Amino acid sequence: MSILKVIEVLSESSESWEDATAKGVVKASTSVSHVKSAFVQNQSVTVKDGEVDKYRVNLKITFEVK
């Protein structure tokens, strides 16, 4: 039987929501082992001088507890 745990991670990128998601998963994987999935709960942007500056995602990262 596997036990899974979920943590919430906030990540941002100047490129895209996909890049912000990938960066969040990579960073979470440096401190948490056995990451199984990531769920994008929310997406948002910051605006600077009338243009999109940063893409932000709120992720739910699921990992297996060994």
Secondary structure, 3 states (H helix, E strand, C coil): CCEEEEEEEEEEECCCHHHHHHHHHHHHHHHCCCEEEEEEEEEEEEEECCEEEEEEEEEEEEEEEC
